[in-house]
Amino acid sequence: MKKKSQMTDPQEHPPIYVTQPLLPPLEEFIPYLEQIWASKRLTNSGPFHQQFEQALCDYLGVKHLALFTNGTLALVTALQALRIRDEVITTPYSFVATAHALLWNGIKPVFVDIDPNTLNLDPAKIEAAITPQTTAIMPVHCYGHPCDVDRIQEIADNYGLKVIYDAAHAFGVQCHSGSVLNHGDLSIISFHATKVFNTFEGGAIVCPDAKTKRHIDHLKNFGFVDEVTVVAPGINGKMSEINAAFGLLQLKGIDEAREKRKAIDNRYRKALAKVQGINCLPAAGEKVANYPYFPILVQPDYRLSRDALYQELQDNGIYARRYFYPLISDFPMYRGMLSATHTNLPVAYKAANEVICLPIYPALSNEQVDFILQIIVGK
Ligand SMILES: *Cc1c(COP(=O)(O)O)cnc(C)c1O
């Protein structure tokens, strides 16, 4: 007779990655492709692009939005659109694209530490980093938890700064005043395969008015206004019809996907509340959350170090990720900067050394969650 399988034998479990992209049934996408083949409109603001922009505005509760090929080009273009220069205050605790978008524009990132409760840019530390060269603040709604948008706006208004949110994690998040994407001068979202809502690759800039959107639409199309008029050294950031059509189809499944993520989030939270030395990140005042990641912070009184737990998970076929470790400010193109030191960024440095993001995605089963929990609990 077959021996009862050992729970910890990785052979018994297919690998579990930190995320798995949501995909609709393939046959549902075929009619969209047939339409593209029939129309021969592949890109350049075709019918699906226009429909998807409108559908996203309706779903997200925003007025205007410009689709992009990815979130990084959206970030780079947003900085161009507002003519941001010199120095920009940002967080070291993010995906590296946040600061790279600044460097690509010849802008110097000035890193400011994060709040220990939200792991978002700490508004109380922003003012001390403002210089005559500061032109903008670029915060991140880390893990989809809203920044302190009111405090940040107040500081920006006092000092005459722009605010550009890297809202790559914040698809569908609502705060006290509705969509969190309506804050700041511009917000950027990402539809990369690993995000809560994906179009394979994709992104968008959320803008407050039609005039700004028009300008951004020119910038993402080489600066063309019409056949013979080029008004700026634009880039090619246009989303293709395939991605836009796919996005339209994906929107149909997004609410159900969020409910599944919420259930997993709750299951983790409930079980981990009893585990000594494991802290979960609390919500940050969102009215509607989107559960994109499940970060835990491994404390000194846990039975293992962060990296030992990370390794033990891997030994059991669970590929959790240390988002965001290392800090952006520790990468070679940033670490020489005055603001990049660990003494300037103690909270971010501590979080980067404690965090593990556990797997969370709609198709993750209760059994898989319990298997992951069993390893963390250690019995
Ligand atoms: C994913 C991500 C980006 C980049 O988006 P892409 O669509 O992959 O280019 C930027 N910032 C943050 C915080 C992200 O997580």
The ligand as an SDF file (V2000), in Angstrom:
LIG
                    3D

 15 15  0  0  0  0  0  0  0  0999 V2000
    4.9260   46.7850  -11.5060 C   0  0  0  0  0  0  0  0  0  0  0  0
    5.3550   48.0980  -10.9830 C   0  0  0  0  0  0  0  0  0  0  0  0
    5.7840   49.1200  -11.8360 C   0  0  0  0  0  0  0  0  0  0  0  0
    6.0440   48.9070  -13.2820 C   0  0  0  0  0  0  0  0  0  0  0  0
    4.9600   48.5470  -14.0400 O   0  0  0  0  0  0  0  0  0  0  0  0
    5.1970   47.7590  -15.4130 P   0  0  0  0  0  0  0  0  0  0  0  0
    3.8230   47.7040  -16.0140 O   0  0  0  0  0  0  0  0  0  0  0  0
    5.7400   46.4060  -15.0720 O   0  0  0  0  0  0  0  0  0  0  0  0
    6.1440   48.5470  -16.2390 O   0  0  0  0  0  0  0  0  0  0  0  0
    6.0780   50.3580  -11.2820 C   0  0  0  0  0  0  0  0  0  0  0  0
    5.9680   50.5700   -9.9660 N   0  0  0  0  0  0  0  0  0  0  0  0
    5.5550   49.6270   -9.1140 C   0  0  0  0  0  0  0  0  0  0  0  0
    5.4300   49.9470   -7.6670 C   0  0  0  0  0  0  0  0  0  0  0  0
    5.2630   48.3410   -9.5850 C   0  0  0  0  0  0  0  0  0  0  0  0
    4.9140   47.3780   -8.7260 O   0  0  0  0  0  0  0  0  0  0  0  0
  1  2  1  0
  2  3  1  0
  2 14  2  0
  3  4  1  0
  3 10  2  0
  4  5  1  0
  5  6  1  0
  6  7  2  0
  6  8  1  0
  6  9  1  0
 10 11  1  0
 11 12  2  0
 12 13  1  0
 12 14  1  0
 14 15  1  0
M  END
$$$$
